[in-house]
Amino acid sequence: VIHGSDAAETAQFEIGLWFQPSELNDWTPSDQGWRVEG
């Protein structure tokens, strides 16, 4: 299931509806050092 929110603040609120903080993980993609975003 994929869902998109209209803003970062809305996403934070919606995540809180479904998940406990202990269920969330920090994740860094393995190619992070090779990508340039902007």
C-alpha angles and dihedrals in degrees: 000000000000125000130176126204126211095234141011090250092054090049091053090051094047093047088054090056093060109025139050116224089249089061094059124088133197109234132187117192113241090237095051093114091054099049129085117200126189 
